Amino acid sequence: ASTSDTQWLHDILGAHPRLGAKKVESAQSQTEQAQLQGGGDEAEKLRQLNEEYEAKYPGLRYVVFVAGRSRPVIMQDMRARIDGSAFERERATIIRAMCEIAADRAEKLVK
């Protein structure tokens, strides 16, 4: 892939909303992330995990197909990915998750 293609992909992967963010642009993201909203210690922990993730993977955002998973399960997955993935592997994981999210949204549109 050319440098411009790589940068374009990197820009897309870094544009995904942070999990647990209070302000989310799309209605779909608001609905999907609603269970991750909240306050207290868990919200602070999620904020810290987002910071750690973005420090380890500059320019990327943690992306996962939430699909009804609880906040603790999501946070465990986030911790495992911070602790374990190389940059290229993490980028592939994000692409896969974004495809799962897109497929789920498309399926809901045709129902």
TASULWO-V860446 format. One record per residue. N is the residue number from 1. RES is the residue in one letter. PHI is phi in radians with two decimals (NA if undefined). OMEGA is omega in whole degrees, -180 to 180 (none if undefined). NEAR is the number of other ideal C-beta (glycine too) atoms within 10 Angstrom. Layout:
# TASULWO-V860446
n = {N:N}
res = {RES:RES}
phi = {PHI:PHI}
omega = {OMEGA:OMEGA}
near = {NEAR:NEAR}
This chain:
# TASULWO-V860446
n = {1:2:3:4:5:6:7:8:9:10:11:12:13:14:15:16:17:18:19:20:21:22:23:24:25:26:27:28:29:30:31:32:33:34:35:36:37:38:39:40:41:42:43:44:45:46:47:48:49:50:51:52:53:54:55:56:57:58:59:60:61:62:63:64:65:66:67:68:69:70:71:72:73:74:75:76:77:78:79:80:81:82:83:84:85:86:87:88:89:90:91:92:93:94:95:96:97:98:99:100:101:102:103:104:105:106:107:108:109:110:111}
res = {A:S:T:S:D:T:Q:W:L:H:D:I:L:G:A:H:P:R:L:G:A:K:K:V:E:S:A:Q:S:Q:T:E:Q:A:Q:L:Q:G:G:G:D:E:A:E:K:L:R:Q:L:N:E:E:Y:E:A:K:Y:P:G:L:R:Y:V:V:F:V:A:G:R:S:R:P:V:I:M:Q:D:M:R:A:R:I:D:G:S:A:F:E:R:E:R:A:T:I:I:R:A:M:C:E:I:A:A:D:R:A:E:K:L:V:K}
phi = {NA:-1.28:-1.04:-1.17:-1.13:-1.11:-1.14:-1.04:-1.10:-1.05:-1.11:-1.11:-1.14:-1.47:-1.59:-1.10:-1.14:-1.17:-1.12:1.44:-1.11:-1.25:-1.89:-2.18:-1.18:-1.63:-1.10:-1.08:-1.12:-1.05:-1.14:-1.14:-1.68:-0.94:-1.23:-1.64:-1.29:2.58:-2.16:1.33:-1.09:-1.15:-1.11:-1.15:-1.10:-1.11:-1.06:-1.13:-1.10:-1.02:-1.09:-1.07:-1.03:-1.21:-1.26:-1.30:-2.07:-0.96:1.53:-1.82:-2.12:-1.17:-2.26:-2.57:-1.37:-1.08:0.74:1.41:-1.22:-1.32:-1.00:-1.04:-1.16:-1.08:-1.17:-1.13:-1.10:-1.07:-1.05:-1.08:-1.24:-1.12:-1.35:-2.12:-1.61:-1.40:-0.96:-1.12:-1.15:-1.12:-1.05:-1.12:-1.11:-1.11:-1.05:-1.05:-1.11:-1.12:-1.16:-1.09:-1.09:-1.10:-1.11:-1.12:-1.12:-1.10:-1.07:-1.18:-1.19:-1.56:-1.46}
omega = {179:178:-180:176:179:179:179:178:179:178:179:-177:179:-177:-179:180:176:176:179:-180:-179:-180:179:-172:-172:178:179:179:178:180:-177:-176:-175:-178:-180:177:177:-178:174:-174:-179:178:178:179:178:177:179:178:176:179:179:-179:-177:174:-180:-177:-176:178:180:172:176:179:176:174:-172:174:175:179:-180:178:179:179:178:-179:176:178:180:179:-179:180:176:-176:-167:-170:168:-175:-177:178:179:178:177:178:179:180:178:-180:179:177:177:179:-179:179:179:179:179:179:179:179:-177:179:none}
near = {8:7:7:8:9:10:12:12:14:14:10:12:19:14:9:17:16:20:25:23:17:8:7:18:10:10:8:15:17:14:13:20:18:11:14:19:15:12:7:7:8:14:15:11:16:22:14:11:21:17:11:15:19:16:9:14:20:9:12:18:17:24:20:20:16:22:9:8:15:11:18:10:12:20:19:12:15:19:14:10:19:17:9:9:16:9:12:8:11:20:17:12:17:23:14:13:17:16:11:15:19:12:11:15:14:9:9:10:8:5:4}
